[in-house]
């Protein structure tokens, strides 16, 4: 067997060192050396021989793409509807899922519930815990009301022992909690290092693809909210899920950032209860404040999260400011807020130069799509004038610098969702106006910002 040689490579300049140093001796950068394992042996530099590649491996048969039969991916429901929605319909045989989130947000709780549901459905499962003892996991299962669960549990962090156990038990789904605690004896670095995370994830991915066992990896996150470890970790897996939400709030969002078997940016909404995480069937209710009477500065919009339309309330507060008025947005792009205020002044005659403007998306949701522009502008105007928008009113549409109102994707689905929840008046881009009327919903189609302001004044 070829002997392995460990070196340390600088991520800034590419310089190497035979041992780890806090400071790169080539470029002087601090904490940039990462461990690299190279295989040393008689095969070194053989690619540069005159014989080319023929001496290294045999040529493999190839097929034209048209000759390959495409097959639908079989999915197994996890027993948790909101999790299945994010995964694209269920767990895929041989698929590798990476789920990350802040400490204590509910990753282990959700996965333990899902493993129990799969085990009850007849699928053999294995839960590998590297951060807790078996007694701690059993205690959590009692709190969740699944203390009679038959989920197989393994408290281990050594990769070779985990792979041997998987080979012996042959489960259909394996959870590794977490990939940062797993280590391989083939490397000398500590668990959680870049080399250990990369190599352990690569071995587990090869095992999943070779055996058809679905693998779910739990990942830690950094202070900035990104998954800890090398970026290649997210490239290796099939699906990347992020847990979002405030640990002080009962609601959690699970968002698909990458999914080779389904839609990205799909979200699942959960509520944390005494019995674990429960799916929320009507998530729009979370993001709508319950006012007994309409209040100034509030406008409802319909945003798209993956394939799901969600109604979200946009709130604005405009107050007299000093010589340097503040512009603050929560859940929305602050730079876009400044742009919308300029468009509002130039094309609709609504001036906020000497006013503090605060905008908030209710419920802690983050809206990145420009379809929120029109609702933000109408809520700001409503707060500035002290006049509430009528009950059952909503608006959506992108606003350009020239004052035009551009269409939002899948406008028909947005309007149908609003009508289903009892909304009666909508201001939308002209291109999103439906050809057939929607029962119970009066639609005002506009092409410019000033038209939208005139419609609101007449309501």
Buried (B, 14 or more C-beta within 10 A) or exposed (E): EEEEEBBBBBEBBEBBBEEEBEEBEBEEBEEBBBBBBEEEEEEEEEEEEEEEEEEEEEEEEEEEEEEEEEEEBEBBBBBBEBBBBBBBBBBBBBBBBBBBBBEEBBBBBBBBBBBBBBBBEEBBBBBBBBBBEEEEBEEBBEEBEBEEBEBBBBBBBBBEEBBEBBEEEEBBBBBBBBBBBBBBEBBEBEBBBBBBBBBBBBBBBEBBBEBEBBBBBBBBBEEEEEBBBBEEBBEBBBBBBBBBBEEEEBBBBBBBBBBBBBBBBBBBBBBBEEEBBBBBEEBBEBBBEEEEEBEBBBBBBBBBBBBBBBBBBBBBBBEEBEEEBEBEBEBBBEEBBEBBBEBBEBBBEBEBEEBBBBBBBBBBBBBEBBBBBBBBBBBBBBBBBEEBBEEBBBBBBBBBEEBBBBBBEBBBBBBBBBBBBEBBBBBBBBEBBBEEEBEEBBBBBBBBBBBBBEBBEEE
